[in-house]
Amino acid sequence: MLFSISGQSEKEADMPQPGSPASLQARHSMIDSRIKEEQGRPLPDASAIAALKKQKLHIKDALRTG
C-alpha cells in the first residue's frame, strides 16, 4: 500500500472528505436510490421512506449553505 506524506493511502487521499460537497452529493444520491428501492417494494415502509427523505433534505440544506 502506498502512503502519502499525510499518512493516508493514495486511495484514501482521493476520496472526498466527510462533509465536503462531493461527499454530501454522494450521500444524497445514495439516499435517493434507497428511497426509490423502498418505494418499489410490494409493501413500502412509509416511516423508513420519511426518515430517508428527512436525511436527504438535511444533506440538500448542507449543500446549499456550504
Summary of the structure (lengths in Angstrom):
residues: 66
radius of gyration: 16.0
end to end distance: 33.4
largest distance: 50.9
contacts: 142
relative contact order: 0.13
helix: 67%
strand: 3%
